[in-house]
Amino acid sequence: MLSEQSPIRLGFTRGISPSKWAQRWKRAVPERALELIPFERPYGLATRGDAATADMQLARYAPGERPAQMDDHGNRTHHAILLYEESIALVLPHDHELAEQTEIHEGDLALITIIDHPNHAPGWPAAKPWENPEWKPKHLPAALELVATGAGGLLAPLPLARHLSNKRDHALLQLVSDAPIAGTTIWAVWGVDRDSPYLQQLAGIMRGRTANSSRRLREDESGGTVKREPEQKFRQPQAKKKQPLKPNSRGAQLAAAREKAERAKAAKRKAKKRR
């Protein structure tokens, strides 16, 4: 259990910005400090360092996965609540023809070599297999180095890509699609033996609870009492001023293909109305 005098220690993985929750916590619980502890591991719980012993961790999980510590029926070791799903980014070299765009449609990935890496989820648009599996990058930073050389692009969680990439070498485009593509998820996880009203309140703040909230709390999948709120959504990146595309470039080909597809959809809609 937590000491009444010690600060609440919150570990968080790369790509997460917990400062807004820390500000809300300070307003709601001024008598109890919140200590933020970053950790390097991009997926799963921290297993070493100060974050490994934090009271609560904010961890990333691959699409379709969830903290294993909450799945042990009858012997659960941790509580966990799903906070939000992350958007997917295409990372390109900074001088790519599409570098000035802010998003790209899934169908337009056909003209781009997608580099495979350990964190490329199976349900995402397919990456190009490596002729020799030993050539596959060992981690995402190594794959980003390949992107910077012009070898192709890669798919990664948007917040994580923002954190690991740099503007000198990379450009980030948000991936959009007609059918939903599952993204990585962010969970708040804390040990059953550490549970306390303070941690329950912190979990509630992350889900949107305010000091003026009057809605009833209900039992959550965490096993604790936190209020369900709408999932947080990432703000759309600010649109960049579009530069004219070079004739016959890949960017121009993609733009022409998109325009042709939109005209075909419009023609189909008109044909249906005439029936």
N, C-alpha and C positions, 0 to 999 in steps of 0.2 A: 504493500500500500504506500501511497504518497505521504511524505511528511508535510505537515501543514505549513512549514516555513520554506521548504525548498521550492525552486521554480519548476514549472512544468516544462519538460524537455521534449521538443518536437523535432524529430529527424525528418529530412525531406530529400528526395532524389533530384538529380539533374533535370532542369527544365520546368520545375515547379517554383512558383513565386508565392510563398506563404505570407508575404508582408501584409496583404490586405486582411487576412485572418488575424494576424498578430495585432493590427490596429483595432479591429473589432473586439478582440479579446481584452485589450488594454482598457477600452471604454466600458466593457461589460463587467470585467473582473479586475479592477485597478489594484486590489490588494494582493494579487498573485501574479508574479512575473512569468512570462513565457519566453523560454530560451530556444532559439532556432539553431539547429545543427545540420548542415548540409552533408550529404554523403555521395560518394562517387558511383556506386553501383547503379546502372541505369534501369535495371529490371529486378523486381523482388526486394525483399527486406535487406537492410544493412546487416552484415554478419560480423563486422569488425569495426573498431574505432568507437568514438563516443556515441554515434548514432545507433549502434547496435544495442546500447543499453538505455536508449531514450524511452520516455514514457509512452510515446505514440510515434508512429512513422507514417509518412506519406510516400507510398511506393507505387511503382508502375508495373502493370502486368500485360502480357501479350493478349491480343484479341481472343476472347473465349476463355481465358484463364482467370483464376481468382486465388486469393491467398489460401494455400494448402492448410495453414494452421487453423482455419475456421471450418474445415470439412471433416474433422475427426469426430464422428458421431459418438456422443456419450463421453468424449474426453477432449473437448475443445480446449485449446490452449490460448487462443486469441479471439478477440472481437474484430470485426472488419465491416466497414460500410463503403459502398461504392460512391465516389464523389462525382466523377464525370468521365466522359469518353473524349479522347484527344483526336484532333483532326490529323490527316495524313498529308505530308509534304513531299513534293518532288524536289530534290536538290540537284541543281545543274551547275556547270562551270559559270563563272561570273560573266564571261564573254559569249555565252551561248545566244543564239538568235532569239530565244524565248525569255531571256533573262529579265526583260522589262515587263513581262506579264506578271500578274499576281495570282493566277490560278490556271489550271490545265484540266481538260476533261479526260476521263479515263480512256476514251476511244482514241485520243491523240497520242497516247504513249507508244503506239506501234512504230513511230518514226524515231524513237529514242531507245538507245541501248540501256536497259535497266540492270545495274550492277547488283549481283546477289551478295548478301552479307548475313551474318548470324541473326540479326534482328529483323530480317525481312519476313513478315508473317505469311504463312501458307495461303491465307485467304485473300491476300493482296494481288493485284495484277502481277503476272509471272515475271520473274527476273531471268536474265540469260544465264543458263548453267555454265559453270566453269569447266573447260576441257579437262583440266587437272584439278581435282578438289583441293589440293594443297595450295593452289594459288588463291583460293577464296580468302578475303580479308578476315582476320581473327576477331575484329570488333568494328564498331561503327566509325570511330575516328580514322582507322586505317582505310576504310571504304571511302570516307570523305576526301582523303588525300588522293585517291584514284580519280574521284570526280574532278578535283582541281586540275588534274593533268589533261582533262578532256576525254577520258576513257568512256564516259557515259554519265548517266544520272542514277540516283538511287531514291528509294522510298523509305521514309522514317517518320516517327511521330513528330508533328510540327513543332511543339515546344522543345523537344529534345534536339531537333535539327537546328533550331534557332540558337540553342545554348552551345552546341558543339561547332557549328559552322562559323565562317567569318565573311564579311562583305567583300573583302579583297579577292577571295577565291570562289565564292559560292553565290548562287541565287536560289531563293526558295519560292516555290509555287504551290499553292494549296490545291490538293487533288479533289476534283468534284466528279460526280457520276450520277447516272440516272437511277441506278439501284444502290441502296446503301452498302458501303464497304465498312466492315467492322474495324474500328481503330483500337489502339491501346487504351487502357483504363487506369485511372488513378484511384487508389483506395487509402483510407485511413485505417491503420491497424494498430491495435494495442493489446497487451497481454491481459488475460482474464484476472491474473493475480494483481495487476496494477489498477484494475477498474476502480473508479471513484466518481463522485458527483462532478468533480472538476473536469475529468476527461469526458464524461458524458456531455457536459456543457460545451467543451471545446468541439466535440463532434457535431453538436447542434449548431454551433456558430458556422462551421464549415458547410453545413447543409442549408444555411440561410436563416437560422433562428436569430431573432433580435431580442433586445431587452424588453421591447413592447409587445412581443408576440403573445397572443392569447389562445392560439390554437392548441388543442389537446395533443400531448405527446403520445406516441404509440410505439408498440414493440417493433423494432427494426430487425433486419437480418443480422445485425451485429450481436443480437442478444441483449442489447441495452435499450434505453429509451431516448431515441433521437427522432426528430421530426423530419418527415420527408418534404423536401422542397424540390422545385424544378432543377434539373441538371444545369450546371454552369456551362456556358457556351463561350468559345473563344471569340473575341472580337475579330471581325474581318480585317485583314491587313489593309492599310491605307493604300488606295490605288496610286500607282506610279503613272507619270505622264507617258503615254505610249509613243514609241518612236516608230517612224515608217519602216515597214518590213522591206528587206532587200528582195528584188524580183528573183523568183525561182529558188529562194532560200527555203529551208525546212519550215521556218516560221510562216512564210507566205503560203506554203503548201498546206500547213495545218489550218490556217485562216480560211483558205479557199474551200477545204474539205468541210469545215464547220459551217460555212455559209451555204454550201450545197446541201448539207444535211438538214439545215433549218428550213431551206426552201422546200425540200421534199416533205418535211413534216407539215408545213403550212398547206401544201397542195393536198395532202391526205385529209387534213381537217376540213378543207373546203369541199372536197369530194363527198365526205360523209354528210355534210350539211345539205347537199343537193339531193341526197337520197330520200 
